[in-house]
Amino acid sequence: MKKLLILACLALMMLGTASCKFLFKKPVVEKIHDVKILAINPDKTELEVAISVKNPNCYKLVVNTMEINLLNREREKIGTARLLKKVEIPKKKSNALNFQISLDTRPAVRMLNHSEQKLFMYLGGEGVGRVMGVNKRFEFEEPYELDFKSKLQDVMAGFDAKGQDIFVLKRSYVEKVGLAETSLKVDFIIMNPYGLKFTLQGFPAAIRIGGKEVGKGNLLEPLAFDETVYSREGSMVFKVSNWKSIVGAVKGALQGEISYEVGGDVDISGYGMRFTRPFDYDGTISVNLSEILLN
């Protein structure tokens, strides 16, 4: 009788275990948090994020691997994510899984440009978890909306006039010589390698020749960008007084060019914000000394 009771208990335990395995419930993605930008370039954006995942089962789950495809609303792939290390999730509990995400930069930014700075995507993929000594594969697809506004602000604030990937100086020249003042014009190219949506509102700046401030200038007109604009040409115009005296006092004028320096604040608006940022650059102005002295 005692043996029968033991056998019955073992059978119940095996049945319970088999039932628990049979009733395996796939983990549930709850939320994304702690987003950190590791690197961003025109092709790829690398992020590290923590994704909260719940284990709905009555036993602990060790997630060994998890591969995720990031899809847009049309289910087009815009990036991938991989689990950095295996994680144990207690029964009926949640835990944070750390992922490294690789996004195709321009498609992701294009989605942001047409939203409230929130990146809507589907997280779809599969993982392998170990439960009670048995590997279990599971698939999932969850819609998610990632608030990216603060991250975009970090990128926008990284504008640097010295960086050739953003600001390229084309030429500097005398546009008009007058009795009271002379107009100097600087042509340049602003690059938009990430496909960001913003407007370059102004470049209020001072121009220095021979270490002395000789005039002030600004952007000729605002420049607007979005994901369809990879680059745009722009110009700054400076008003300089006493041009003849300046030219006569600068040694380089005899060789047909004058070195100058520009410094000021760039004025940018985009993604619900507007900010200014210091910038400077230098170049040379082509001059015709005989024409200037004869005028």
Buried (B, 14 or more C-beta within 10 A) or exposed (E): EEEEEEEEEEEEEEEEEEEBBEEBEBBEBBEBEEBEEEEBEBEEBBBBBBBBBBBBBEBBBBBEEBBBBBBBEEEEEBBBBEBEEBBEBEEEEBBBBEBBBBBBBBBBBBBBBEEEBBBBBBBBBBBBBBBEEEEBEBEBEBEBEBEBBEBBBEBBEEBEBEEEEBBBBEEBEBEEBEEEBBBBBBBBBBBBBBBBBBBBBBBBBBBBBBEEEBBEBBBBEEBBBBBEBEEBEBBBBBBBEBBEEBBEEBEBBEEEBBBBBBBBEBBBBBBEBEBEBEBEBEBBBEBEBEEBEEE
